[in-house]
Amino acid sequence: MTIAYVLLNCELGAEADLIEKLGELEQVKDVFETIGTHDMMVKLEAENFEKIREIVSWNIQKLDKVRSTSTLIRKEN
């Protein structure tokens, strides 16, 4: 299992709508708003790196009002 965290910036006021839409994705395990350089953080769990990349590229980045994302993949020891 691959775990990733997606730091997301969105248009002002779009947070609640995006949290709802992100929660509909099977691989999304947690979503919460943040204060600082990013508007929210999304925790993903998927089979492998390629699936994470697919979810971010084709599902999260394509959502209306998403301005940018930054993905961190958890390193296994």
C-alpha positions as CSV (number, residue, x, y, z in Angstrom):
1,M,0.0,0.0,0.0
2,T,1.3,3.5,-0.9
3,I,0.3,6.5,1.2
4,A,0.5,10.0,-0.1
5,Y,-0.4,13.5,1.1
6,V,-1.6,16.1,-1.3
7,L,-1.3,19.7,-0.4
8,L,-3.9,21.6,-2.3
9,N,-4.6,25.3,-3.0
10,C,-8.1,26.3,-4.3
11,E,-10.1,29.4,-5.2
12,L,-11.3,31.4,-2.2
13,G,-14.5,30.0,-0.7
14,A,-14.3,26.6,-2.6
15,E,-13.0,24.6,0.4
16,A,-16.3,23.1,1.6
17,D,-17.4,22.0,-1.9
18,L,-13.9,20.5,-2.6
19,I,-13.9,18.6,0.7
20,E,-17.2,17.0,-0.2
21,K,-16.0,16.1,-3.7
22,L,-12.7,14.7,-2.5
23,G,-14.5,12.6,0.1
24,E,-16.3,10.8,-2.7
25,L,-13.0,9.4,-4.0
26,E,-12.4,5.8,-2.8
27,Q,-8.7,6.3,-2.2
28,V,-9.1,9.5,-0.1
29,K,-8.8,8.6,3.6
30,D,-8.8,12.0,5.1
31,V,-9.3,15.6,4.0
32,F,-9.0,18.7,6.2
33,E,-8.5,22.5,5.8
34,T,-5.1,24.0,6.8
35,I,-3.8,27.4,7.7
36,G,-0.6,28.5,6.0
37,T,0.8,28.1,2.5
38,H,-1.9,25.5,1.5
39,D,-5.6,25.5,1.8
40,M,-6.1,21.8,2.6
41,M,-4.4,18.4,2.9
42,V,-5.6,15.2,1.5
43,K,-4.4,11.7,2.6
44,L,-4.5,9.1,-0.1
45,E,-4.0,5.3,0.1
46,A,-3.6,3.3,-3.1
47,E,-2.0,0.1,-4.4
48,N,1.1,1.8,-5.8
49,F,2.8,5.0,-7.0
50,E,1.2,4.9,-10.4
51,K,-2.3,4.8,-8.9
52,I,-1.5,7.7,-6.7
53,R,-0.2,9.7,-9.7
54,E,-3.4,8.8,-11.7
55,I,-5.7,9.9,-8.8
56,V,-3.9,13.2,-8.4
57,S,-3.6,13.9,-12.2
58,W,-7.0,12.7,-13.4
59,N,-9.2,13.2,-10.3
60,I,-7.9,15.8,-8.0
61,Q,-6.2,18.3,-10.3
62,K,-9.2,18.2,-12.7
63,L,-11.7,19.3,-10.0
64,D,-13.2,22.7,-10.6
65,K,-11.6,25.5,-8.5
66,V,-8.4,23.6,-7.7
67,R,-5.5,26.0,-8.4
68,S,-2.5,23.8,-7.5
69,T,-1.3,20.6,-5.8
70,S,1.9,19.3,-4.3
71,T,2.1,15.6,-3.6
72,L,4.3,14.0,-0.9
73,I,4.7,10.2,-1.1
74,R,5.4,8.4,2.2
75,K,8.8,6.7,2.1
76,E,8.8,3.1,3.3
77,N,11.8,2.2,5.5
